[in-house]
Amino acid sequence: MGCNIAIKAIRDLDVDFKEMITIAKMCKKKNISLPKEVIEYFKPLEKDYDSIEDMDEIDEKSIGKLMGEVDIEYGLDEKIKGLVSGDRETEDGLVIDLTKLPKEFKKIRVYMSC
């Protein structure tokens, strides 16, 4: 019986995240267009989900989870492509090149289920 492994890069959701999410919520509530800076900040969501502009409701916890963890083995984020090499099915295993990890990511999380 094999194990499933997922490798995630953990992004530092700094003060900017709180400020941007607050602005986005306020604009949505008042039915005001989002500033371009807010739209750009939340661009990583668009790889797999709706843009922040198209969301009916802005759920801080869900958005934080989506932006906070990025799959570094199969993820679509251009910033993290090429971080993982090797083969999970052989003795060689996987190699994660931490020198290629962008500064905004501070940790690696490995999920395993057997």
Residue, then its C-alpha position, 0 to 999 in steps of 0.5 A: m500500500g502506497c502513501n500519498i504525498a503533497i508538498k506545499a510552499i507556505r506564503d507569508l501572509d503579511v500585513d498587506f494581506k489584511e489590508m488588501i482583504t479589508i479594502a476588497k470587502m469594503c469595495k464589494k460591500k459598497n459596490i465599488s470597483l476594486p483598485k488595480e493594486v488589490i486586483e494585482y495582489f490577489k492575482p495568484l487566485e486566478k490560476d485555479y479560482d475566480s478573480i477577486e473581482d468576480m467573487d460574490e463573497i470575500d471569505e478571508k479564511s478561504i482566500g488566505k488558505l488559497m493564497g497561503e499554500v501553493d502546491i510546489e510539485y503540481g502547482l500552476d504558479e510560475k514562481i515555483k515551477g522547477l522547484v521539485s525534481g526526482d521521482r517519488e516512485t523510486e529510491d531517489g525520491l524527490v528533491i526540493d531546490l529551496t534556493k529557487l523558493p521566492k522570498e514570499f514563501k517562508k516554509i515548506r509543508v509536506y502532507m502524507s497519508c498512508 
